[in-house]
Amino acid sequence: MTQIRRVLWPCDFSAYSDRALRQALRLAARHGSAVVALHVIPTSLPAPGRAGALTNPALLDPDVHERTLAALRRFVARAAPKIPVEAEVRDGAPARVILQRAAELPADLIVLGSHGRGGFEKWVLGSVTERVLRSARCPVLTVPARGGLPAGPALFGTVLWATDFSAPATAALEWALALAPEDRARLLLVHVTAHEPEPRGPDAPPDLATELQQRAREWLGASVPESVRSRAPVETIVAAGKAHREIVRIAAEKGAELIVMGAQGADALDQFVFGSTAQRVLRSAPCPVLTVRAG
């Protein structure tokens, strides 16, 4: 059974971090999770106008950790005055420290803010968020810069599970099944095929695309046990087209408040970062996205 005992929330003091914090606190309050707020002071900064890096001058201040910790506690207190959050400040390479701390806890979930479409090329090529998504062994909840966040008593009113029937997608289903029934949230089961079925006469055998869609509906229907269906309404959707576009379109049309999907491991980095469905959904999703790896 999926449990969220410890949540790691990395903070860079931005509005994006604030949105992610509010989502992390909602999850923690529901699951009784411990929340660790982490700010990493970079030990080096890019050298302006030339290749290489410079030592971060902030670290020359002997009180920088103490003052940053106080600022982090104030940042958290504005959003969660009554929820205990452990605040930590470390220095190093931010992504590396975040991943190391997640492994040490160990964290069941990392909650991060993303900077949205405007800074996406930079986000893909070098940001902390991308590097954490690349290598985190636990699920990562990415909260977008735009769009509404759940505001009602339910954590997520509609949960969309997108699947290609791979091992990571199957692992992601466990999270979708754990999150949806607790509030009787609507659960959308979505698969996207590459081709539209061809129109045929009433006596003609179905084409391959039609057969694939029918099999997908059967597999989707069999993926959710009756014990879940009795606690949450379930809708099966099979669409055709570009997977990432259809997933985002369906999420927007159905008012999804969470997308849950699998992500390839670090050995498939090039596919995950530059071409995969997961990466493209993260780029334009209208709601938070939970990415889960198998194993």
Long-range contacts (C-beta under 8 A, 24 or more apart in sequence): 1-178, 2-174, 2-175, 2-177, 2-178, 3-31, 3-108, 4-28, 4-31, 4-33, 4-108, 4-109, 5-31, 5-33, 5-34, 5-108, 6-33, 6-34, 6-35, 6-36, 6-105, 6-106, 6-107, 6-108, 6-109, 7-33, 7-34, 7-35, 7-36, 7-107, 7-108, 7-109, 7-110, 7-111, 8-36, 8-38, 8-98, 8-101, 8-102, 8-105, 8-107, 8-109, 8-110, 8-111, 9-35, 9-36, 9-37, 9-38, 9-85, 9-110, 9-111, 9-112, 10-38, 10-39, 10-40, 10-94, 10-98, 10-110, 10-112, 10-128, 10-132, 11-37, 11-38, 11-39, 11-72, 11-75, 11-76, 12-39, 12-128, 13-39, 13-71, 13-72, 13-75, 14-113, 15-113, 15-145, 16-113, 16-114, 16-115, 16-143, 16-145, 17-75, 17-113, 18-75, 18-79, 18-113, 19-113, 19-143, 19-144, 19-145, 19-149, 20-111, 20-112, 20-113, 20-141, 20-143, 21-75, 21-76, 21-79, 21-80, 21-111, 22-79, 22-149, 23-111, 23-141, 23-143, 23-149, 23-150, 23-288, 24-111, 24-141, 25-79, 25-80, 25-83, 25-85, 26-150, 26-155, 27-109, 27-111, 27-141, 27-155, 28-83, 29-83, 30-155, 30-182, 33-108, 33-109, 34-86, 35-83, 35-84, 35-85, 35-86, 36-85, 36-86, 36-87, 36-88, 36-101, 36-105, 36-107, 37-72, 37-75, 37-76, 37-85, 37-86, 37-87, 37-88, 38-87, 38-88, 38-89, 38-90, 38-97, 38-98, 38-101, 39-68, 39-72, 39-87, 39-88, 39-89, 39-90, 40-89, 40-90, 40-91, 40-92, 40-93, 40-94, 40-97, 40-98, 41-65, 41-68, 41-89, 41-90, 41-91, 42-91, 42-92, 42-93, 42-94, 43-91, 43-92, 43-93, 44-93, 56-91, 59-91, 65-89, 65-91, 94-128, 95-128, 95-131, 95-132, 95-135, 98-128, 98-132, 99-131, 99-132, 99-135, 99-136, 102-136, 102-137, 102-138, 103-137, 106-138, 107-138, 108-138, 108-139, 109-138, 109-139, 109-140, 109-141, 110-136, 110-138, 110-139, 110-140, 110-141, 111-140, 111-141, 111-143, 112-140, 112-141, 112-142, 112-143, 113-142, 113-143, 113-145, 114-142, 114-143, 114-144, 114-145, 114-282, 115-145, 116-144, 116-145, 116-146, 117-283, 117-284, 120-283, 124-273, 124-274, 124-279, 130-273, 133-263, 133-272, 133-282, 133-291, 134-266, 134-269, 134-272, 134-273, 135-266, 136-293, 137-293, 139-175, 139-290, 139-291, 139-292, 139-293, 140-290, 140-291, 141-288, 141-289, 141-290, 142-282, 142-288, 142-289, 142-290, 142-291, 143-288, 144-285, 144-286, 144-287, 144-288, 144-289, 146-286, 147-285, 147-286, 147-287, 148-287, 149-257, 149-288, 150-257, 153-183, 154-183, 154-184, 154-185, 155-179, 155-182, 155-183, 155-185, 156-180, 156-183, 156-185, 156-257, 156-258, 157-183, 157-185, 157-186, 157-255, 157-257, 158-185, 158-186, 158-187, 158-188, 158-254, 158-255, 158-256, 158-257, 158-258, 159-185, 159-186, 159-187, 159-188, 159-256, 159-257, 159-258, 159-260, 160-188, 160-190, 160-247, 160-250, 160-251, 160-254, 160-256, 160-258, 160-259, 160-260, 161-187, 161-188, 161-189, 161-190, 161-260, 161-261, 162-190, 162-191, 162-192, 162-243, 162-247, 162-259, 162-260, 162-261, 162-277, 162-281, 163-189, 163-190, 163-191, 163-220, 163-223, 163-261, 163-262, 164-191, 164-243, 164-262, 164-277, 165-191, 165-216, 165-219, 166-262, 166-294, 167-262, 167-294, 167-295, 168-261, 168-262, 168-263, 168-264, 168-265, 168-292, 168-293, 168-294, 169-261, 169-262, 170-262, 170-294, 171-262, 171-292, 171-293, 171-294, 171-295, 172-260, 172-261, 172-262, 172-290, 172-291, 172-292, 173-223, 173-260, 174-292, 175-260, 175-290, 175-292, 176-260, 177-224, 177-228, 179-258, 179-260, 180-228, 180-232, 181-228, 181-231, 181-232, 184-231, 184-232, 184-233, 185-232, 186-232, 186-233, 186-234, 186-235, 186-254, 187-224, 187-228, 187-232, 187-233, 187-234, 187-235, 188-235, 188-237, 188-250, 188-254, 188-256, 189-220, 189-221, 189-223, 189-224, 189-234, 189-235, 189-236, 189-237, 190-237, 190-238, 190-239, 190-246, 190-247, 190-250, 191-216, 191-219, 191-220, 191-237, 191-238, 191-239, 192-238, 192-239, 192-240, 192-241, 192-242, 192-243, 192-246, 192-247, 193-238, 193-239, 193-240, 194-240, 194-241, 195-240, 196-240, 196-241, 197-240, 209-240, 213-238, 213-240, 243-277, 244-277, 244-280, 244-281, 244-283, 244-284, 247-277, 247-281, 248-281, 248-284, 248-285, 248-286, 251-285, 251-286, 251-287, 252-286, 256-286, 256-287, 257-287, 257-288, 258-287, 258-288, 258-289, 258-290, 259-285, 259-287, 259-288, 259-289, 259-290, 260-289, 260-290, 260-292, 261-289, 261-290, 261-291, 261-292, 262-291, 262-292, 262-293, 262-294, 263-291, 263-292, 263-293, 264-293, 265-293, 265-294
